[in-house]
Amino acid sequence: MRIERVVWTFDHHLQDLPWRSRTAGRRELRGNLHDTAADVGTATALRRLGSVRRLAAEYLAAEYGAQLRPAWSAGAVFLLAAVVFLTWLHDAGAAGYRAGVLAADPHATGTFHWSAVAYVFDGMTFTFADGKSTSTLGGAFTPVDYLGLAAGTVIFGRLWRARRTAEPAHAEGHEDDGRGRPC
């Protein structure tokens, strides 16, 4: 169980690697730890391993080099935060328009159209009956929103850097000069 905990902690630090590279890294670490544990014991094998975070950083450096790497989690955080903000902005605008109609006429009756924020939301239609809002229609995100969300996710997550390398430097049978370059 201790070996599996270390292997999955290692995998957690490799989230930015492509799936196949992560799987290969997990298998390699698991195999090496089981072999070493059979020789010297699990506790000693894990102690000799050192920092799992450092080991994962070395795998990432072997895959991507020293450059900035893609961060899928940063892209996901941006996307979630932006959608929450846009939804809040939309709801605040709609509530403000509804309150404005009622401030002008507390017993409003009829159909009122809110043109919303240009290029951000489609307009909304409110139907009032004696000061009560009975339905709302519209208010969807526009294509500009979706383009902005996609662009922001790529930019914040540096996802243009997500690429596969032909042969990672840590693959079996390959030696390197200690700086991730083949000899």
KOLNU-735081 format. One record per residue: x, z, y of N, C-alpha, C, CB in turn. Coordinates in steps of 0.02 Angstrom, whole numbers, padded with zeros to 5 digits, always signed. Glycine has a CB too. Example, Ala and Ser with C-alpha at 12.3 -4.5 7.8 and 13.67 -1.06 7.14 Angstrom:
2
+00660+00390-00284+00615+00390-00225+00660+00390-00165+00565+00452-00224/+00642+00354-00112+00684+00357-00053+00645+00394+00002+00704+00286-00030/
This chain:
183
+00041+00000-00060+00000+00000+00000+00043+00000+00063-00047+00061+00000/+00100+00036+00060+00143+00038+00119+00172-00032+00134+00200+00089+00109/+00190-00067+00082+00216-00135+00091+00163-00181+00121+00242-00165+00024/+00102-00177+00096+00048-00218+00122+00033-00202+00195-00016-00210+00080/+00036-00138+00213+00024-00118+00283+00077-00150+00328+00025-00041+00290/+00140-00149+00306+00194-00180+00345+00185-00255+00349+00263-00162+00313/+00166-00286+00293+00156-00359+00293+00100-00379+00341+00139-00384+00221/+00045-00342+00342-00011-00361+00385+00003-00343+00458-00075-00327+00362/+00043-00291+00470+00065-00277+00538+00109-00334+00563+00104-00210+00541/+00154-00358+00520+00197-00415+00535+00153-00476+00551+00244-00430+00476/+00102-00488+00510+00057-00545+00520+00021-00539+00587+00006-00549+00464/+00002-00479+00606-00031-00468+00670+00013-00491+00728-00051-00394+00679/+00078-00479+00723+00124-00498+00776+00138-00574+00776+00189-00460+00769/+00117-00608+00723+00128-00680+00718+00066-00721+00736+00150-00699+00648/+00020-00692+00773-00044-00725+00789-00034-00793+00823-00086-00681+00832/+00021-00802+00858+00031-00864+00895+00061-00920+00853+00075-00851+00954/+00078-00905+00791+00105-00957+00747+00048-00996+00715+00150-00926+00693/+00061-01059+00696+00011-01096+00658-00002-01060+00591+00035-01169+00645/-00061-01070+00564-00083-01035+00504-00034-01041+00446-00151-01061+00483/-00010-01101+00434+00035-01110+00377+00101-01073+00386+00050-01184+00367/+00127-01071+00446+00189-01034+00459+00177-00960+00450+00215-01049+00530/+00120-00935+00473+00104-00864+00465+00100-00847+00391+00038-00846+00500/+00065-00888+00353+00058-00876+00282+00125-00876+00247+00011-00929+00250/+00168-00924+00264+00234-00927+00234+00275-00866+00252+00271-00991+00257/+00271-00844+00314+00307-00784+00336+00284-00721+00299+00299-00773+00410/+00218-00715+00291+00191-00658+00253+00216-00658+00182+00114-00659+00253/+00212-00716+00150+00234-00722+00080+00308-00706+00072+00219-00792+00052/+00348-00732+00119+00420-00719+00116+00435-00645+00124+00457-00760+00170/+00404-00613+00174+00416-00542+00185+00392-00500+00126+00381-00518+00249/+00332-00515+00101+00305-00478+00044+00351-00484-00017+00234-00504+00027/+00373-00545-00032+00418-00555-00089+00483-00518-00081+00432-00629-00099/+00514-00523-00022+00577-00488-00010+00569-00412-00015+00604-00506+00059/+00514-00386+00012+00504-00314+00009+00492-00290-00063+00444-00293+00053/+00453-00328-00101+00441-00309-00171+00506-00311-00211+00389-00355-00203/+00547-00363-00200+00611-00367-00235+00657-00309-00217+00646-00434-00219/+00662-00294-00152+00705-00240-00130+00678-00173-00154+00711-00240-00054/+00612-00164-00151+00582-00101-00173+00594-00089-00247+00507-00100-00159/+00596-00142-00287+00610-00135-00358+00681-00110-00369+00599-00202-00395/+00727-00128-00324+00797-00108-00331+00811-00039-00302+00842-00158-00297/+00786-00025-00242+00806+00036-00208+00747+00083-00191+00842+00019-00144/+00686+00063-00206+00628+00103-00190+00593+00079-00127+00648+00176-00182/+00529+00093-00123+00489+00068-00067+00510+00099+00000+00415+00084-00079/+00521+00164+00002+00539+00197+00065+00604+00169+00092+00545+00273+00055/+00653+00160+00050+00718+00133+00072+00711+00060+00094+00770+00139+00017/+00672+00021+00057+00662-00049+00075+00630-00055+00143+00618-00085+00022/+00580-00014+00157+00547-00016+00222+00592+00009+00278+00482+00025+00220/+00633+00059+00264+00680+00084+00313+00732+00031+00331+00714+00148+00288/+00756-00005+00280+00806-00057+00291+00777-00117+00329+00834-00080+00224/+00712-00126+00325+00680-00183+00359+00690-00178+00434+00605-00186+00342/+00685-00118+00461+00691-00110+00533+00625-00121+00568+00743-00158+00561/+00628-00143+00629+00569-00152+00670+00530-00215+00650+00588-00156+00744/+00467-00206+00633+00424-00262+00615+00412-00306+00676+00357-00238+00586/+00406-00276+00734+00395-00313+00796+00456-00358+00810+00383-00264+00855/+00516-00332+00801+00577-00372+00813+00581-00430+00763+00640-00327+00807/+00564-00415+00700+00566-00467+00649+00516-00523+00666+00550-00438+00579/+00456-00504+00688+00406-00553+00707+00430-00594+00768+00338-00519+00723/+00462-00561+00815+00489-00596+00874+00541-00648+00853+00519-00547+00925/+00581-00631+00802+00630-00679+00778+00596-00739+00745+00678-00645+00728/+00542-00727+00708+00505-00783+00678+00475-00827+00732+00449-00756+00631/+00447-00797+00784+00418-00836+00838+00472-00876+00874+00382-00790+00888/+00531-00846+00885+00585-00882+00917+00610-00939+00873+00644-00833+00933/+00610-00929+00807+00631-00983+00762+00581-01041+00764+00638-00957+00691/+00517-01026+00772+00465-01077+00773+00463-01114+00840+00397-01047+00758/+00465-01076+00896+00455-01105+00962+00516-01107+01006+00401-01069+00996/+00569-01073+00987+00628-01068+01029+00618-01013+01080+00642-01134+01065/+00660-01011+01130+00658-00957+01179+00606-00969+01234+00726-00947+01210/+00575-01027+01235+00526-01043+01286+00464-01000+01281+00507-01116+01282/+00424-01002+01333+00360-00967+01331+00317-00997+01275+00323-00972+01399/+00284-00954+01239+00243-00976+01182+00169-00976+01202+00255-00931+01121/+00130-01012+01164+00058-01009+01177+00032-00940+01159+00019-01063+01135/-00019-00918+01195-00049-00853+01182-00124-00864+01175-00032-00802+01240/-00145-00872+01114-00216-00883+01101-00258-00825+01127-00230-00893+01027/-00232-00765+01122-00269-00707+01145-00279-00709+01221-00233-00642+01125/-00228-00730+01259-00235-00736+01331-00288-00788+01349-00168-00754+01364/-00288-00844+01313-00340-00894+01324-00409-00868+01310-00327-00955+01282/-00416-00829+01256-00481-00801+01238-00504-00749+01289-00478-00769+01168/-00457-00709+01314-00474-00659+01365-00498-00693+01428-00414-00612+01380/-00462-00746+01449-00484-00783+01508-00554-00811+01498-00435-00839+01524/-00565-00843+01441-00630-00874+01428-00686-00823+01429-00629-00910+01360/-00676-00766+01397-00728-00714+01396-00740-00687+01466-00707-00657+01350/-00686-00672+01503-00694-00645+01570-00728-00695+01616-00625-00625+01599/-00710-00758+01611-00740-00809+01654-00815-00818+01639-00704-00875+01646/-00833-00818+01576-00904-00825+01558-00944-00764+01582-00913-00834+01481/-00916-00705+01574-00949-00644+01598-00958-00647+01673-00910-00581+01577/-00905-00668+01709-00909-00672+01782-00961-00724+01804-00841-00690+01811/-00960-00783+01774-01008-00835+01792-01080-00813+01778-00993-00900+01756/-01089-00779+01722-01156-00754+01705-01179-00702+01756-01157-00724+01633/-01133-00657+01774-01149-00606+01825-01166-00640+01891-01090-00557+01834/-01125-00689+01911-01137-00725+01974-01206-00758+01974-01082-00777+01986/-01222-00790+01918-01288-00823+01912-01345-00772+01917-01292-00860+01845/-01339-00718+01880-01392-00667+01881-01400-00634+01949-01378-00613+01828/-01343-00622+01983-01346-00593+02050-01379-00641+02099-01275-00574+02074/-01363-00705+02094-01394-00755+02138-01468-00761+02126-01360-00822+02128/-01488-00763+02063-01559-00769+02046-01598-00708+02068-01568-00780+01971/-01569-00648+02057-01603-00587+02078-01608-00584+02154-01565-00524+02052/-01556-00608+02189-01558-00609+02262-01611-00657+02288-01491-00629+02290/-01617-00715+02257-01668-00763+02279-01738-00734+02267-01660-00830+02241/-01748-00705+02207-01812-00675+02191-01829-00620+02241-01812-00647+02119/-01780-00578+02258-01791-00524+02307-01805-00553+02376-01730-00478+02309/-01772-00608+02393-01784-00640+02458-01855-00667+02464-01735-00696+02469/-01880-00698+02411-01949-00723+02412-01997-00665+02421-01965-00761+02347/-01985-00611+02385-02031-00553+02390-02024-00517+02457-02017-00504+02334/-01964-00519+02488-01955-00488+02554-01994-00528+02607-01880-00485+02573/-01995-00594+02599-02032-00636+02647-02107-00628+02638-02012-00709+02639/-02130-00621+02576-02201-00613+02561-02209-00571+02498-02235-00683+02552/-02223-00506+02507-02229-00461+02449-02282-00482+02398-02243-00392+02472/-02330-00523+02419-02383-00546+02373-02378-00621+02363-02453-00527+02401/-02316-00645+02357-02304-00717+02350-02339-00745+02289-02228-00731+02346/-02367-00804+02298-02398-00840+02243-02378-00913+02250-02477-00832+02244/-02355-00942+02195-02334-01012+02196-02269-01023+02159-02328-01036+02268/-02243-01083+02167-02181-01102+02134-02128-01110+02187-02190-01168+02093/-02071-01079+02175-02015-01081+02222-01953-01105+02185-02003-01011+02254/-01913-01147+02220-01853-01175+02189-01791-01149+02223-01855-01252+02190/-01745-01121+02184-01679-01098+02209-01629-01153+02191-01658-01028+02178/-01596-01180+02241-01549-01235+02227-01483-01210+02197-01534-01274+02290/-01473-01145+02193-01415-01113+02161-01351-01130+02197-01410-01135+02088/-01295-01119+02163-01229-01133+02191-01210-01204+02170-01175-01080+02166/-01200-01247+02220-01186-01317+02205-01126-01325+02159-01173-01356+02269/-01133-01367+02110-01082-01384+02060-01066-01327+02011-01019-01405+02095/-01097-01270+02019-01083-01214+01973-01143-01201+01928-01066-01150+02013/-01203-01199+01957-01264-01188+01918-01316-01239+01937-01291-01116+01929/-01357-01257+01889-01415-01298+01904-01465-01254+01940-01446-01329+01839/-01510-01285+01978-01561-01247+02014-01609-01212+01967-01599-01293+02060/-01646-01164+01994-01695-01127+01955-01763-01130+01989-01673-01053+01946/-01814-01130+01948-01882-01129+01973-01914-01063+01955-01923-01189+01944/-01941-01029+02005-01975-00965+01995-02049-00975+02008-01946-00910+02042/-02090-00947+01965-02162-00949+01974-02186-00878+01988-02198-00980+01911/-02218-00869+02046-02243-00804+02066-02319-00804+02065-02218-00785+02137/-02346-00747+02046-02418-00736+02048-02430-00667+02077-02452-00745+01977/-02455-00664+02139-02469-00601+02174-02408-00555+02175-02528-00565+02141/-02350-00583+02190-02289-00544+02198-02251-00530+02134-02305-00481+02230/-02275-00554+02078-02242-00544+02013-02212-00610+01990-02291-00516+01959/-02148-00608+01971-02114-00667+01946-02133-00675+01872-02036-00663+01955/-02169-00728+01856-02194-00736+01788-02149-00780+01744-02263-00764+01789/-02108-00823+01775-02064-00864+01734-02008-00892+01777-02103-00922+01701/-01955-00908+01744-01899-00941+01777-01876-00998+01733-01840-00891+01793/-01856-01052+01763-01831-01110+01727-01767-01134+01759-01884-01167+01725/-01719-01157+01720-01657-01185+01747-01602-01134+01751-01670-01215+01815/-01550-01151+01791-01495-01106+01803-01437-01114+01754-01519-01037+01800/-01435-01169+01718-01382-01178+01668-01315-01193+01701-01401-01235+01620/-01261-01182+01663-01194-01202+01685-01193-01278+01692-01139-01177+01636/-01152-01302+01738-01145-01374+01748-01083-01398+01709-01139-01391+01824/-01074-01463+01703-01013-01488+01671-00949-01465+01705-01015-01564+01670/-00952-01454+01771-00893-01429+01807-00873-01360+01780-00908-01424+01883/-00922-01318+01763-00907-01252+01734-00870-01260+01668-00971-01212+01724/-00896-01304+01626-00865-01312+01560-00794-01341+01566-00908-01358+01517/-00784-01387+01612-00716-01413+01623-00670-01358+01649-00718-01472+01673/-00695-01318+01695-00655-01262+01722-00639-01211+01669-00692-01229+01779/-00687-01196+01626-00675-01148+01572-00623-01174+01523-00740-01132+01534/-00628-01238+01506-00579-01268+01460-00510-01270+01492-00601-01339+01439/-00506-01292+01554-00441-01296+01588-00410-01227+01596-00448-01330+01656/-00450-01178+01616-00424-01110+01625-00400-01080+01560-00478-01067+01655/-00436-01093+01506-00415-01067+01441-00348-01097+01421-00468-01083+01388/-00340-01161+01431-00276-01194+01414-00220-01169+01458-00283-01271+01420/-00233-01161+01523-00181-01140+01569-00161-01067+01556-00205-01148+01642/-00210-01022+01553-00194-00952+01543-00164-00938+01475-00256-00910+01553/-00184-00976+01425-00157-00966+01358-00096-01007+01344-00209-00982+01308/-00074-01048+01392-00017-01093+01383-00025-01133+01318+00050-01053+01382/-00085-01156+01305-00100-01188+01241-00069-01257+01233-00174-01193+01232/-00045-01287+01286-00011-01351+01279+00055-01341+01241+00003-01383+01348/+00078-01280+01236+00139-01266+01199+00126-01258+01124+00172-01203+01226/+00064-01257+01104+00048-01250+01032+00067-01315+00998-00029-01234+01021/+00117-01312+00959+00141-01371+00923+00168-01348+00856+00196-01409+00964/+00173-01393+00812+00202-01378+00747+00273-01406+00745+00159-01407+00688/+00317-01367+00717+00385-01393+00710+00390-01425+00642+00438-01337+00719/+00432-01476+00636+00439-01511+00572+00465-01464+00518+00486-01572+00580/+00518-01428+00533+00546-01380+00485+00571-01320+00524+00604-01412+00443/+00538-01262+00516+00561-01204+00551+00632-01185+00529+00513-01145+00540/+00669-01154+00574+00738-01136+00559+00744-01085+00504+00772-01111+00621/+00691-01046+00490+00696-00995+00439+00676-01019+00370+00653-00936+00459/+00664-01084+00362+00644-01110+00296+00703-01105+00248+00619-01184+00301/+00687-01097+00184+00740-01090+00134+00783-01153+00132+00709-01077+00065/+00848-01142+00119+00893-01197+00112+00922-01221+00178+00859-01253+00078/+00901-01192+00234+00927-01212+00299+00967-01154+00327+00869-01232+00347/+01024-01169+00354+01064-01119+00387+01062-01133+00461+01137-01119+00360/+01073-01080+00500+01077-01091+00571+01138-01054+00598+01013-01069+00607/+01154-01067+00661+01214-01038+00691+01199-00971+00724+01244-01085+00741/+01142-00940+00710+01125-00876+00740+01084-00884+00804+01186-00837+00754/+01078-00944+00829+01039-00957+00889+00980-01001+00875+01083-00988+00943/+00961-01007+00811+00903-01046+00792+00917-01120+00786+00849-01035+00841/+00981-01141+00791+00998-01212+00787+01030-01225+00719+01045-01233+00846/+01014-01280+00686+01046-01295+00622+01121-01307+00630+01013-01357+00592/+01158-01289+00579+01231-01300+00580+01245-01372+00561+01268-01252+00532/
